[in-house]
């Protein structure tokens, strides 16, 4: 009951814990899983596309 980030949460009788990937947690999971493709966000920004990074990196 010692989370890597934040404080431990008490789960009461009848409650079902769920995983909400937000912030640091998905970054750590992605680094460990090393998937071929990842879709994520930057705080306050969202950009969804099927364009390759190489094709758009010059505009950022």
SVG drawing of the C-alpha trace seen along z (x, -y; Angstrom):
<svg xmlns="http://www.w3.org/2000/svg" viewBox="-20 -25 32 30">
<polyline fill="none" stroke="black" stroke-width="0.4" points="0.0,0.0 2.8,-2.4 2.2,-4.0 5.1,-5.3 3.4,-8.7 0.9,-10.5 -0.7,-9.1 -2.3,-5.7 -6.1,-5.6 -8.3,-3.6 -10.6,-1.3 -13.8,-0.8 -15.9,2.3 -18.0,2.6 -15.9,0.2 -14.2,1.3 -10.7,-0.2 -10.2,-1.3 -7.1,-2.5 -7.3,-6.0 -4.2,-6.7 -3.4,-10.3 -0.2,-12.2 2.9,-10.3 1.3,-6.8 0.9,-6.2 4.3,-7.6 5.9,-5.0 3.7,-2.2 4.6,-3.2 8.4,-3.4 8.2,0.2 5.9,1.6 7.8,0.1 4.8,0.4 5.3,-0.1 2.9,-3.1 1.5,-5.3 -1.3,-7.8 -1.1,-10.3 -1.5,-14.0 0.4,-17.0 -1.2,-18.9 -3.7,-21.4 -3.2,-20.2 -4.5,-17.3 -3.5,-16.5 -4.8,-13.3 -3.7,-12.4 -2.6,-9.6 0.3,-11.8 3.8,-10.5 6.0,-12.6 8.6,-13.0 6.0,-14.7 5.0,-17.3 8.1,-17.9 9.1,-21.0 5.9,-22.8 6.5,-22.4"/>
</svg>
